[in-house]
Amino acid sequence: MSNRCKVCNAPKVTSIDQINNDGKWECKTCGNLLDAQGHVVQS
């Protein structure tokens, strides 16, 4: 599991409300939706 966005290299924010149950998370710097590895799944 990546702790950084692959797009802008921002650190992953780990507060519970910003992480989906399937491991996807939103980068707060560039706004992309990323998978657990930090790859963009939706921009």
N, CA, C and O atoms as a Maestro MAE file, in Angstrom:
{
 s_m_m2io_version
 :::
 2.0.0
}

f_m_ct {
 s_m_title
 :::
 protein
 m_atom[172] {
  # First column is atom index #
  i_m_mmod_type
  r_m_x_coord
  r_m_y_coord
  r_m_z_coord
  i_m_residue_number
  s_m_chain_name
  s_m_pdb_residue_name
  s_m_pdb_atom_name
  i_m_atomic_number
  :::
  1 25 0.847 -1.189 0.000 1 A "MET " " N  " 7
  2 3 0.000 0.000 0.000 1 A "MET " " CA " 6
  3 2 0.886 1.244 0.000 1 A "MET " " C  " 6
  4 15 1.794 1.378 0.821 1 A "MET " " O  " 8
  5 25 0.612 2.131 -0.914 2 A "SER " " N  " 7
  6 3 1.417 3.343 -1.045 2 A "SER " " CA " 6
  7 2 0.952 4.414 -0.064 2 A "SER " " C  " 6
  8 15 -0.238 4.532 0.230 2 A "SER " " O  " 8
  9 25 1.892 5.178 0.427 3 A "ASN " " N  " 7
  10 3 1.564 6.306 1.293 3 A "ASN " " CA " 6
  11 2 1.673 7.624 0.557 3 A "ASN " " C  " 6
  12 15 1.559 8.688 1.166 3 A "ASN " " O  " 8
  13 25 1.895 7.566 -0.755 4 A "ARG " " N  " 7
  14 3 2.041 8.777 -1.553 4 A "ARG " " CA " 6
  15 2 1.262 8.681 -2.851 4 A "ARG " " C  " 6
  16 15 1.087 7.600 -3.413 4 A "ARG " " O  " 8
  17 25 0.800 9.826 -3.312 5 A "CYS " " N  " 7
  18 3 0.120 9.929 -4.605 5 A "CYS " " CA " 6
  19 2 1.151 9.761 -5.717 5 A "CYS " " C  " 6
  20 15 2.210 10.387 -5.676 5 A "CYS " " O  " 8
  21 25 0.853 8.925 -6.708 6 A "LYS " " N  " 7
  22 3 1.773 8.726 -7.830 6 A "LYS " " CA " 6
  23 2 1.772 9.921 -8.787 6 A "LYS " " C  " 6
  24 15 2.683 10.051 -9.605 6 A "LYS " " O  " 8
  25 25 0.780 10.781 -8.697 7 A "VAL " " N  " 7
  26 3 0.680 11.946 -9.583 7 A "VAL " " CA " 6
  27 2 1.526 13.107 -9.068 7 A "VAL " " C  " 6
  28 15 2.380 13.627 -9.786 7 A "VAL " " O  " 8
  29 25 1.288 13.505 -7.833 8 A "CYS " " N  " 7
  30 3 1.955 14.700 -7.316 8 A "CYS " " CA " 6
  31 2 2.888 14.406 -6.140 8 A "CYS " " C  " 6
  32 15 3.517 15.316 -5.601 8 A "CYS " " O  " 8
  33 25 2.976 13.114 -5.738 9 A "ASN " " N  " 7
  34 3 3.862 12.667 -4.659 9 A "ASN " " CA " 6
  35 2 3.484 13.228 -3.292 9 A "ASN " " C  " 6
  36 15 4.309 13.253 -2.378 9 A "ASN " " O  " 8
  37 25 2.244 13.676 -3.152 10 A "ALA " " N  " 7
  38 3 1.785 14.165 -1.852 10 A "ALA " " CA " 6
  39 2 1.581 12.977 -0.909 10 A "ALA " " C  " 6
  40 15 1.214 11.891 -1.357 10 A "ALA " " O  " 8
  41 25 1.812 13.170 0.374 11 A "PRO " " N  " 7
  42 3 1.586 12.074 1.317 11 A "PRO " " CA " 6
  43 2 0.101 11.752 1.449 11 A "PRO " " C  " 6
  44 15 -0.753 12.631 1.340 11 A "PRO " " O  " 8
  45 25 -0.188 10.472 1.685 12 A "LYS " " N  " 7
  46 3 -1.561 10.027 1.880 12 A "LYS " " CA " 6
  47 2 -2.088 10.545 3.206 12 A "LYS " " C  " 6
  48 15 -1.403 10.474 4.227 12 A "LYS " " O  " 8
  49 25 -3.313 11.070 3.186 13 A "VAL " " N  " 7
  50 3 -3.974 11.505 4.410 13 A "VAL " " CA " 6
  51 2 -4.745 10.305 4.936 13 A "VAL " " C  " 6
  52 15 -5.531 9.702 4.206 13 A "VAL " " O  " 8
  53 25 -4.527 9.956 6.189 14 A "THR " " N  " 7
  54 3 -5.077 8.705 6.699 14 A "THR " " CA " 6
  55 2 -6.277 8.861 7.619 14 A "THR " " C  " 6
  56 15 -6.641 7.914 8.317 14 A "THR " " O  " 8
  57 25 -6.895 10.026 7.636 15 A "SER " " N  " 7
  58 3 -8.102 10.140 8.453 15 A "SER " " CA " 6
  59 2 -9.203 9.258 7.861 15 A "SER " " C  " 6
  60 15 -9.327 9.151 6.641 15 A "SER " " O  " 8
  61 25 -9.977 8.647 8.701 16 A "ILE " " N  " 7
  62 3 -10.911 7.591 8.296 16 A "ILE " " CA " 6
  63 2 -11.960 8.062 7.295 16 A "ILE " " C  " 6
  64 15 -12.417 7.262 6.478 16 A "ILE " " O  " 8
  65 25 -12.353 9.316 7.329 17 A "ASP " " N  " 7
  66 3 -13.393 9.799 6.422 17 A "ASP " " CA " 6
  67 2 -12.889 10.045 5.011 17 A "ASP " " C  " 6
  68 15 -13.693 10.320 4.120 17 A "ASP " " O  " 8
  69 25 -11.600 9.956 4.779 18 A "GLN " " N  " 7
  70 3 -11.047 10.206 3.449 18 A "GLN " " CA " 6
  71 2 -10.598 8.926 2.757 18 A "GLN " " C  " 6
  72 15 -10.041 8.978 1.660 18 A "GLN " " O  " 8
  73 25 -10.835 7.767 3.391 19 A "ILE " " N  " 7
  74 3 -10.451 6.493 2.809 19 A "ILE " " CA " 6
  75 2 -11.701 5.639 2.648 19 A "ILE " " C  " 6
  76 15 -12.454 5.451 3.604 19 A "ILE " " O  " 8
  77 25 -11.927 5.121 1.442 20 A "ASN " " N  " 7
  78 3 -13.078 4.269 1.184 20 A "ASN " " CA " 6
  79 2 -12.797 2.859 1.683 20 A "ASN " " C  " 6
  80 15 -11.644 2.495 1.912 20 A "ASN " " O  " 8
  81 25 -13.845 2.071 1.850 21 A "ASN " " N  " 7
  82 3 -13.704 0.697 2.327 21 A "ASN " " CA " 6
  83 2 -12.882 -0.176 1.385 21 A "ASN " " C  " 6
  84 15 -12.273 -1.148 1.831 21 A "ASN " " O  " 8
  85 25 -12.851 0.145 0.100 22 A "ASP " " N  " 7
  86 3 -12.107 -0.657 -0.868 22 A "ASP " " CA " 6
  87 2 -10.644 -0.230 -0.989 22 A "ASP " " C  " 6
  88 15 -9.929 -0.722 -1.862 22 A "ASP " " O  " 8
  89 25 -10.197 0.665 -0.137 23 A "GLY " " N  " 7
  90 3 -8.799 1.073 -0.143 23 A "GLY " " CA " 6
  91 2 -8.509 2.304 -0.969 23 A "GLY " " C  " 6
  92 15 -7.392 2.821 -0.931 23 A "GLY " " O  " 8
  93 25 -9.496 2.791 -1.722 24 A "LYS " " N  " 7
  94 3 -9.286 3.996 -2.524 24 A "LYS " " CA " 6
  95 2 -9.258 5.220 -1.626 24 A "LYS " " C  " 6
  96 15 -9.923 5.265 -0.591 24 A "LYS " " O  " 8
  97 25 -8.494 6.191 -2.031 25 A "TRP " " N  " 7
  98 3 -8.405 7.425 -1.241 25 A "TRP " " CA " 6
  99 2 -8.230 8.607 -2.177 25 A "TRP " " C  " 6
  100 15 -7.755 8.461 -3.304 25 A "TRP " " O  " 8
  101 25 -8.618 9.772 -1.699 26 A "GLU " " N  " 7
  102 3 -8.533 10.993 -2.502 26 A "GLU " " CA " 6
  103 2 -7.318 11.804 -2.082 26 A "GLU " " C  " 6
  104 15 -7.120 12.088 -0.901 26 A "GLU " " O  " 8
  105 25 -6.510 12.171 -3.068 27 A "CYS " " N  " 7
  106 3 -5.361 13.036 -2.806 27 A "CYS " " CA " 6
  107 2 -5.873 14.447 -2.587 27 A "CYS " " C  " 6
  108 15 -6.570 14.998 -3.440 27 A "CYS " " O  " 8
  109 25 -5.532 15.032 -1.453 28 A "LYS " " N  " 7
  110 3 -6.011 16.374 -1.134 28 A "LYS " " CA " 6
  111 2 -5.214 17.461 -1.845 28 A "LYS " " C  " 6
  112 15 -5.629 18.619 -1.853 28 A "LYS " " O  " 8
  113 25 -4.076 17.110 -2.442 29 A "THR " " N  " 7
  114 3 -3.279 18.090 -3.167 29 A "THR " " CA " 6
  115 2 -3.752 18.236 -4.613 29 A "THR " " C  " 6
  116 15 -4.000 19.349 -5.076 29 A "THR " " O  " 8
  117 25 -3.877 17.103 -5.333 30 A "CYS " " N  " 7
  118 3 -4.259 17.180 -6.751 30 A "CYS " " CA " 6
  119 2 -5.714 16.783 -6.995 30 A "CYS " " C  " 6
  120 15 -6.235 17.003 -8.088 30 A "CYS " " O  " 8
  121 25 -6.384 16.195 -5.983 31 A "GLY " " N  " 7
  122 3 -7.805 15.888 -6.091 31 A "GLY " " CA " 6
  123 2 -8.142 14.601 -6.820 31 A "GLY " " C  " 6
  124 15 -9.319 14.326 -7.052 31 A "GLY " " O  " 8
  125 25 -7.141 13.798 -7.191 32 A "ASN " " N  " 7
  126 3 -7.406 12.543 -7.878 32 A "ASN " " CA " 6
  127 2 -7.833 11.466 -6.902 32 A "ASN " " C  " 6
  128 15 -7.419 11.466 -5.743 32 A "ASN " " O  " 8
  129 25 -8.669 10.542 -7.378 33 A "LEU " " N  " 7
  130 3 -9.026 9.367 -6.591 33 A "LEU " " CA " 6
  131 2 -8.013 8.276 -6.933 33 A "LEU " " C  " 6
  132 15 -7.815 7.938 -8.100 33 A "LEU " " O  " 8
  133 25 -7.382 7.738 -5.906 34 A "LEU " " N  " 7
  134 3 -6.289 6.787 -6.091 34 A "LEU " " CA " 6
  135 2 -6.634 5.440 -5.486 34 A "LEU " " C  " 6
  136 15 -7.433 5.347 -4.555 34 A "LEU " " O  " 8
  137 25 -6.012 4.385 -6.034 35 A "ASP " " N  " 7
  138 3 -6.189 3.073 -5.432 35 A "ASP " " CA " 6
  139 2 -5.199 2.871 -4.293 35 A "ASP " " C  " 6
  140 15 -4.438 3.781 -3.962 35 A "ASP " " O  " 8
  141 25 -5.204 1.701 -3.702 36 A "ALA " " N  " 7
  142 3 -4.357 1.443 -2.527 36 A "ALA " " CA " 6
  143 2 -2.878 1.556 -2.847 36 A "ALA " " C  " 6
  144 15 -2.079 1.801 -1.943 36 A "ALA " " O  " 8
  145 25 -2.483 1.385 -4.115 37 A "GLN " " N  " 7
  146 3 -1.088 1.516 -4.511 37 A "GLN " " CA " 6
  147 2 -0.699 2.950 -4.886 37 A "GLN " " C  " 6
  148 15 0.468 3.220 -5.167 37 A "GLN " " O  " 8
  149 25 -1.662 3.861 -4.890 38 A "GLY " " N  " 7
  150 3 -1.381 5.255 -5.211 38 A "GLY " " CA " 6
  151 2 -1.552 5.593 -6.682 38 A "GLY " " C  " 6
  152 15 -1.200 6.695 -7.104 38 A "GLY " " O  " 8
  153 25 -2.091 4.658 -7.480 39 A "HIS " " N  " 7
  154 3 -2.329 4.917 -8.892 39 A "HIS " " CA " 6
  155 2 -3.705 5.524 -9.093 39 A "HIS " " C  " 6
  156 15 -4.652 5.173 -8.389 39 A "HIS " " O  " 8
  157 25 -3.820 6.440 -10.057 40 A "VAL " " N  " 7
  158 3 -5.086 7.127 -10.323 40 A "VAL " " CA " 6
  159 2 -6.139 6.166 -10.849 40 A "VAL " " C  " 6
  160 15 -5.893 5.424 -11.800 40 A "VAL " " O  " 8
  161 25 -7.304 6.180 -10.233 41 A "VAL " " N  " 7
  162 3 -8.444 5.406 -10.750 41 A "VAL " " CA " 6
  163 2 -9.525 6.338 -11.299 41 A "VAL " " C  " 6
  164 15 -10.367 5.924 -12.096 41 A "VAL " " O  " 8
  165 25 -9.491 7.599 -10.863 42 A "GLN " " N  " 7
  166 3 -10.451 8.601 -11.352 42 A "GLN " " CA " 6
  167 2 -9.879 9.971 -11.066 42 A "GLN " " C  " 6
  168 15 -9.395 10.238 -9.966 42 A "GLN " " O  " 8
  169 25 -9.940 10.847 -12.073 43 A "SER " " N  " 7
  170 3 -9.414 12.201 -11.853 43 A "SER " " CA " 6
  171 2 -10.532 13.222 -11.904 43 A "SER " " C  " 6
  172 15 -10.285 14.417 -11.741 43 A "SER " " O  " 8
  :::
 }
 m_bond[171] {
  # First column is bond index #
  i_m_from
  i_m_to
  i_m_order
  :::
  1 1 2 1
  2 2 3 1
  3 3 4 2
  4 3 5 1
  5 5 6 1
  6 6 7 1
  7 7 8 2
  8 7 9 1
  9 9 10 1
  10 10 11 1
  11 11 12 2
  12 11 13 1
  13 13 14 1
  14 14 15 1
  15 15 16 2
  16 15 17 1
  17 17 18 1
  18 18 19 1
  19 19 20 2
  20 19 21 1
  21 21 22 1
  22 22 23 1
  23 23 24 2
  24 23 25 1
  25 25 26 1
  26 26 27 1
  27 27 28 2
  28 27 29 1
  29 29 30 1
  30 30 31 1
  31 31 32 2
  32 31 33 1
  33 33 34 1
  34 34 35 1
  35 35 36 2
  36 35 37 1
  37 37 38 1
  38 38 39 1
  39 39 40 2
  40 39 41 1
  41 41 42 1
  42 42 43 1
  43 43 44 2
  44 43 45 1
  45 45 46 1
  46 46 47 1
  47 47 48 2
  48 47 49 1
  49 49 50 1
  50 50 51 1
  51 51 52 2
  52 51 53 1
  53 53 54 1
  54 54 55 1
  55 55 56 2
  56 55 57 1
  57 57 58 1
  58 58 59 1
  59 59 60 2
  60 59 61 1
  61 61 62 1
  62 62 63 1
  63 63 64 2
  64 63 65 1
  65 65 66 1
  66 66 67 1
  67 67 68 2
  68 67 69 1
  69 69 70 1
  70 70 71 1
  71 71 72 2
  72 71 73 1
  73 73 74 1
  74 74 75 1
  75 75 76 2
  76 75 77 1
  77 77 78 1
  78 78 79 1
  79 79 80 2
  80 79 81 1
  81 81 82 1
  82 82 83 1
  83 83 84 2
  84 83 85 1
  85 85 86 1
  86 86 87 1
  87 87 88 2
  88 87 89 1
  89 89 90 1
  90 90 91 1
  91 91 92 2
  92 91 93 1
  93 93 94 1
  94 94 95 1
  95 95 96 2
  96 95 97 1
  97 97 98 1
  98 98 99 1
  99 99 100 2
  100 99 101 1
  101 101 102 1
  102 102 103 1
  103 103 104 2
  104 103 105 1
  105 105 106 1
  106 106 107 1
  107 107 108 2
  108 107 109 1
  109 109 110 1
  110 110 111 1
  111 111 112 2
  112 111 113 1
  113 113 114 1
  114 114 115 1
  115 115 116 2
  116 115 117 1
  117 117 118 1
  118 118 119 1
  119 119 120 2
  120 119 121 1
  121 121 122 1
  122 122 123 1
  123 123 124 2
  124 123 125 1
  125 125 126 1
  126 126 127 1
  127 127 128 2
  128 127 129 1
  129 129 130 1
  130 130 131 1
  131 131 132 2
  132 131 133 1
  133 133 134 1
  134 134 135 1
  135 135 136 2
  136 135 137 1
  137 137 138 1
  138 138 139 1
  139 139 140 2
  140 139 141 1
  141 141 142 1
  142 142 143 1
  143 143 144 2
  144 143 145 1
  145 145 146 1
  146 146 147 1
  147 147 148 2
  148 147 149 1
  149 149 150 1
  150 150 151 1
  151 151 152 2
  152 151 153 1
  153 153 154 1
  154 154 155 1
  155 155 156 2
  156 155 157 1
  157 157 158 1
  158 158 159 1
  159 159 160 2
  160 159 161 1
  161 161 162 1
  162 162 163 1
  163 163 164 2
  164 163 165 1
  165 165 166 1
  166 166 167 1
  167 167 168 2
  168 167 169 1
  169 169 170 1
  170 170 171 1
  171 171 172 2
  :::
 }
}
